[in-house]
Amino acid sequence: LHAVGKCNKPVILKRGAAATIREFLLAAEHIMYNGNDKVILCERGIKGVDNSATRNTLDISAIPVVQKISHLPIVVDPSHATGLRNVVPSMSKAAIAAGADGLIIEVHHSPETAVCDGAQSLYPDQFAELFEELKALAKVIKKSF
């Protein structure tokens, strides 16, 4: 974190699977203390009680909590959090509704042949459809997109 703080490049700080929100924000503070204020937070799921259905539990509540106590932007990675293509659209919508500043969504033209993360990657046509739905949702909640 200290080394990242010394570089003058934007950084996406991903929340660790076992990190509390406090630990997540303190990690960002370490980066900024060392001179780099170009930090973007990324919520990508935490280990829950039962992770047999999805890779992680996407902590949607972290979005408004972080926004209340921090000035840093927060994006959500529903692809990594869930590990499942069919869950990514609903978690993307939930993240936008909760106020996320952005999303990281994996897209692949042939997920079944992807070297890694194929199961969580949307097909391009699925992403195009989701993007239109997200734009409509953002308009309803008066969020620019």
N, C-alpha and C positions, 0 to 999 in steps of 0.2 A: 504494500500500500504506500509505503514511503517513496519507493522508486516511481510509482505511477504518479504520485504527487509532484515529483520533480520534472516530469515531462509536461510539455505544454500542448497536449493533445486531448481532444474530447475522449472520455472514457465511459463505458457502460458498466456500472457496478451491479453484478447479479447477486441477488440475495441468496445466501447459502441455504441448503435444504433444512438445516437445523437452526438457522439464525433467527433470533427474535428481531422485532422491528427496531428495538433499541440498538442491538448489535449491528444491524444493517446500516443504520444511520451513523453510528460511531465509526464504522469502516469508511463511510463517505467523509466523515470529519477528518480522519487520518490523511486521506488524499488531499483534501482542501487545505489542511494545516501545513502541508508541505508545498503549497503553492499552486495547485491545480484546482481551479474552481469550475472546470468544464466537466462536471459529473452528472450523469444521467443514471437514475436508479432503475433497476429492472426486477420486477416481481415475476418469478417463474415457478412458484410452488414450493411448498414445504412438505416435509415428511409428516403424514398424518397417522391416525390410529390404524387405518386399514388402507393400504395402498395397493390392494390386489386388483382393483378395477381401473385405476389410472396410475400413472407414474408417480405423481405428487398430488397434493391438495392445493389447488390454486387459492391463495388467500386474498380474495377480492376485498375484504375489509381493510387490508393493509393500504389500499390506494387512498381512501379519504383520511385515514389516520396519518399516513406519511404527509399528505398535503396540508394537514392542519398544523403539523409541527416542523415542517421543513419547507424551504424555498425551492428545493431541487425538483426537476421534472421526474415523473415516474412512468415508465412504459411497462407493458405486460407481455410476457411470452407464453401464450396459451398452448403453443405447439409443444414446447419443452415441458410445461407444467403437466399436461394431460397425457402426452405420448400417443394420443388417439385422434386421427383425422376427423372422425364424426363428432367429437366433443369440442374441437377447436372453434367452430362458429358460435356456439352458445356461450362459451367462455369469453370469446372476443367481444360479443355484445354486452355481456355482464361487465367486463372491464371498462368499456366505453361508458356504460350507464353509471358506473361507480366513479367516473371522472378521470380515467387514465389519460395521460398526455400522448400516448401512442401505443402501437402494438408491434410485436415482432412475430410474423407468421411465416412459417416455412411453406414453400411452394416448390413443386417438382413436376416436370412434364411426364415422368414415369416413376412414381414413388415405389412401385413394386420392384424396380431394378436399382433403386438408389443404394449406394454403398452403406449409408447409415441414415437413420431417422425417417425412412420411407413411410412407416406407419403413422407418423404424425404430420406428414406433408400433404397439403391440399393440392389437388390438380388445378391447373391454371383457370379452368372454367369455374371451379368451385370458389376460388379466390375472387374472381371477377364478380360473381354473384354476391359473395359475402361483402365485398368492398362497397357495392351499391347499397346493401342493407345497412352497413355501418355508417355510410354517409347520411342515410335517412334518419337513423337513430341519433346521430350527432346533432342533426338539425332540430329534432324534437327536444333534446335536452339542452339546446342552445350552446353547443360546443362547436368551435370551429374545427374543420377537418381538412 
